[in-house]
């Protein structure tokens, strides 16, 4: 009997893992096949990096080369976009289409739906980081050891989590018709003000004062700290701020999720 119970538990775990994997796989393929998402998420960081990051040649920017500096900031910009749009717009649209109700009827753990979107945003983010680092190495004179690459990639990919959580909250706060506009109104000004397009030191004083209040700034500083080009602030503080943003965003999303459940099912 004990052996039978153990076998049943193992089978359930295996089936659950398979559900998570299939949901994640098809979530990625779905977004990859949507040009409005995949092309914008992948091409904008690459285009900006080629135009601004590589056009400065191999000049130094602070303690690092401009090509490396901009590879980090434009990777952060791209990962933020993948996370905010992957959650904020997709969740809002799928709620409007009734897809969430259909998903609820499936014999699938609700967490698989959200985990799949985290996987999708993370994988797109990984593609962005590796693409920019490759371009910087080939055309920007970057020379990075394997250990340095792993640190940079790890720090930047971890940044998908707080912005995925923020995107999830926006997905429940907005409707299918307004989600894209709302996310853009948050994403683009937040990226510029945090120094992801132009180094924070070169921005007007107003933006330098505003930046520490933005999650994008703390994310960028963690990425820049991984290459020794941060603002000199304590890394733990940047992590604490992003952790707080993640928890608050998840709490908002959870409250709104149960609100939708109550409206639909009483």
Protein Blocks (a to p, Z undefined) as FASTA:
>chain_A
ZZmmmmmmmmmmmmmmmmmmmmmmmmmmmmmmmmklmmmmmmmmmmmmmmmmmmnojade
hjbcfklmmmmmmmmmmmmmmmmmmmmmmmmmmmmnommmmmmmpccdfklmmmmmmmmm
mmmmmmmmmmmmmmmmmmnopacdfklmmmmmmmmmmmmmmmmmmmmmmmmmpcfklmmm
mmmmmmmmmmmmnopmbcfklpcfklmmmmmmpfklmmmmmmmmmnopaghiafklmmmm
mmmmmmmmmmmmmmmmmmmmmmmnZZ
